[in-house]
């Protein structure tokens, strides 16, 4: 997910996206724990997306 896409979202959309990404991270970690995750790099990609969304939310709230 690109920062330009994130910056065009409203605060409500960003909060929804953040919840969705956190749910996805939970599922990926669970799959990794039971050795069903095919691409372990997906976890770090989702964590970076979460950080991007949180950064833009902080900028909008400031």
N, C-alpha and C positions, 0 to 999 in steps of 0.2 A: 504494500500500500504506500502510495507516494504522499509526501507532506502537502503538496498542492491540493490533492483530493481531500485531505483531512481539514485543511484550512477553509475549504468551501462549505463545510458542514456546519449546521447550527449546533448550539450547545446541547439540545435534546438529542440530536442525532449522534453527537460525539459520546454522550453518556450511554446511549444504547449500544453503540459500537464497542465501547469499553467493556460493557457487560458481556457482549457476545464474544469478544476476544478472551476475556478471563475464563469464560465457560469452555472455549476451545482449548485454552492452555491446560485447564483441569483435565479435559478428556485426553489430550496428548500425553500428559504426565502419567495418567492412569494406563494408557496403552503402552507407554514405555516401561512401566513397572511390571506389566505382565508379558513383556517382550513381544507385543504385537505391532509396534510402531515400525513402519518401513523406513521412514526418513527422519532420523533424530534431529536433523538441522531445522526441521519445521518448528521445534520448540523455541529455538533462539530467534527465529523469524517472528513468531507470534509475540515473544517478549519485547522485541524491538518495536513492533507495531503498537503494543500497549504503551510503551514509553513515549512514542510519537503522539498518540492520542492524548495521553496525560499532559504532555508538554503544551500542546495546543489548547487544551482545556484551561491550564494555568494561565496562559497568555490571555485568553478571552475573559477570564475572571478578574484579571489584574487591571 
